[in-house]
Amino acid sequence: MTLNSHHLAAVERAARMVDMEPLEPKRKAFMVKEQWFGLARTLLAFGAGYLVSRGFIDQSTVDAVIAAVITLGTAAWSLIEKTKTA
């Protein structure tokens, strides 16, 4: 099959459509991952400091709990991001 001017024009139109801007611009994310993790670390540190100051838990427990929460949060976020793009 040979390409005639009609086919070439269709290919050129398709190529131009690929380069076109989307009709609606993508919405910017409310907060990025780094901001969420920073907020989580700050809130965890605040809550842990309060609990330690009241004598409910000791510092070694705080360290273990914060590390576990951050690790699980990172794993969950990674899983969510990977399933959204798949």
Helices and strands as residue ranges (DSSP letters): H 5-19, H 33-53, H 59-85
